[in-house]
C-alpha cells in the first residue's frame, strides 16, 4: 500500500499543560506509523482562519455538529489572543492508512454514551480532552477542549497539509511567546533523545519528554533529525580529546600489566607510556568512532567526503527547552553519563544501558547549548519540505 502522510496537531492547552509527552507516548506506541516530522508552531491569525475554514468544510454526516465545533475551537484557541501567539505542536506520521490509525488513537470528539463511566482512558481524548455539557440541555456545550486535532481521511489530510506546506516556510521553528518575570535567569538548552529510543515502537521518547517536564522548562522547538557524520563529528569533537585523556593512559597501563603477566617479565614505565600513545590512543579513537556509529549508523572512517554530509540511517529527536536555570535543571533530570551511577528517577537511570547507550543528551552549559544548536541547525526544520515532497 501507498505510504501516505498525515498529521496530529497537539492543541495549545495540551502543550501548555505539559501533556505533550503523554500524547507522544500514546501515538508512538500504538500508531504503527513512522514519526517523520515534528515542529513547534505558533499559528497567526491568517493561518488560524484558513485552518478553521477548512475544518468547517469537513462535514461528517454522522456528526454534522463536529465541523462547526472544531472550527470554532480553532478560531478561539489556536491563534493569538491579546497579541500573544500560542504554541502548538505539529507531528507528521507516514505509513499505510495513517488517517484511520491516528483517528482511532486520538479518539472520538463526542462519544454517543456521554456518561462519566463510559470514559476508559484508552484514547488520547479519553485521557486529555474535555467536553462539558449543560446538565439542563444535553445539546449545549459549556466547555470543549479536544487535546489533539487529526483528519479523518486522506483527502482531508492532504488539504490540511497543503495549508501547512504554504505557511510553514516563513515561520520560526523556535517559538518564543512569553515574557518572563525574571528574564535574567531564563536559559535555553538542547536535548537529544538518542537513536536507541527509536529502534522499535515504544513510549520511551514521550516518557522522557514527560520526565523533563518536571523541571518546569517549556519546549520551544522540536524536530525529528537524522544526524550526518559531519554534524556528529563537529558535535562530539570535544569528546574526542577527552576520550584520549581518559582512556589512553589507563589502557596503556592495563596493556603493560597484561604483557608482564603473559611474558612473566617486568616492563619499564616507558613501555606504559609508549602503549598509551599507540594502543591507548587507537582504543580511544575506536570508542569515538563507536559514538559516531551509534548516532548516525556508520563510522566516520568508512565514509567518503560526500557521504559525510548525508543524513544518517538512524534518527533522533531534538528539543529546545526554555526556562529558569534550564541547563542545570534539565541535566539533573537527565542524570550522569554512566546510567549505573545515576540516581533513581533520572532519565539515564530509567532507560540508559551504558556510558554510550545512555538514551539522551543535554547541553552542559549555555555556551555548549548555543554551539550545539548551531551545529544541528535547530532554526531550520524539514517539515515544510517533507510535506511538499509528499504532495508533489
Beta strands, then each sheet from edge to edge (+ up, - down):
strand 1: 4-10
strand 2: 34-41
strand 3: 88-95
strand 4: 130-134
strand 5: 137-145
strand 6: 148-149
strand 7: 186-193
strand 8: 218-225
strand 9: 316-324
strand 10: 360-362
sheet 1: 2+ 3- 1+ 6-
sheet 2: 4+ 5-
sheet 3: 8+ 9- 7+ 10-
end
